[in-house]
Amino acid sequence: MSDVDPQIRASMEIRARIDTTKPHSARFWNYFVGGKDNYEVDREIGDQIKEIFPGLVDVAVSSRHFLGRAVRHLAGEQGIRQFLDIGTGLPTADNTHEVAQRVAPDARIVYVDNDPIVLAHANALLTSTPEGRTAYLDANLYEPKSVLEAAAETLDLSQPVALMILNTLGHVADHAQAVDLVQRLMAGLPSGSYLVVSDSTATSEGMIAASAAYNASGAVPYYVRSVGDIAAFFDGLDLVEPGVVPVTDWRRDETGPQAPVTAVDAYCGVGRKA
């Protein structure tokens, strides 16, 4: 392959890392929010879980709407101009940079993921307004120091940053480790920074059964936790009203797209570092 263009070779190497024989969380979620970047194996487990717990589709859609409301609030009311989005997932409508730069064209966004399928689609995340900037890091949540060092090439870490970790911490099996990772990331950000978290929760038998079915499928497991576990990610931070609540309930009075009001098994919060 020595005569192959380096960019083509890199693309081939990335795609060779993608396993289409097992369900994948980013593709699975993409299917639930109406995307097209998924395979038959993802749709099969998705359809099985819809039969077990149809409400998971509402969780996916409502979580996406929460992202938009949180980013609009931070970029608009709080004047945040920098976003560090870890566990990016596959590009879809209204990604973090699109929402932020509609409010503040000079916003800078760094996306972080370490998944080959996300990396293969990363160029779709690298659009930006002329005034702002977006970047993508092929990096690992489990290495906070490396993530922050790489993010500093795009973001000014002496100025407030919104750390976004949505529907990602459930992949960390040990809750204490997940809390530690969040705290280490926030420790590297200055006063005035924000933490934004959402994750599915073990708040109904249907969600618990759906999680068990997904984890039995061969995909990388995702662990649903208690509402108290979600709240623990904000220890030491000042919670923004209305606190840790279902994703459908966080500042729904804002303008912008709204998901239907239905009870969902996913909680979220936004906290400020003093």
Sequence and secondary structure as in RCSB ss.txt:
>XXXX:A:sequence
MSDVDPQIRASMEIRARIDTTKPHSARFWNYFVGGKDNYEVDREIGDQIKEIFPGLVDVAVSSRHFLGRAVRHLA
GEQGIRQFLDIGTGLPTADNTHEVAQRVAPDARIVYVDNDPIVLAHANALLTSTPEGRTAYLDANLYEPKSVLEA
AAETLDLSQPVALMILNTLGHVADHAQAVDLVQRLMAGLPSGSYLVVSDSTATSEGMIAASAAYNASGAVPYYVR
SVGDIAAFFDGLDLVEPGVVPVTDWRRDETGPQAPVTAVDAYCGVGRKA
>XXXX:A:secstr
 TTS HHHHHHHHHHHT   SS  HHHHHHHHTT S   HHHHHHHHHHHHH THHHHHHHHHHHHHHHHHHHHH
HTS   EEEEES  S  SS HHHHHHHH TT EEEEEE  HHHHHTGGGG    SSSEEEEEE  TT HHHHHHH
HTTTS TTS  EEEEES GGG S HHHHHHHHHHHHHTS TT EEEEEEEBS SHHHHHHHHHHHTTTS     B
 HHHHHHTTTTSEE TT SEETTTTTTTSSS        SEEEEEEE  
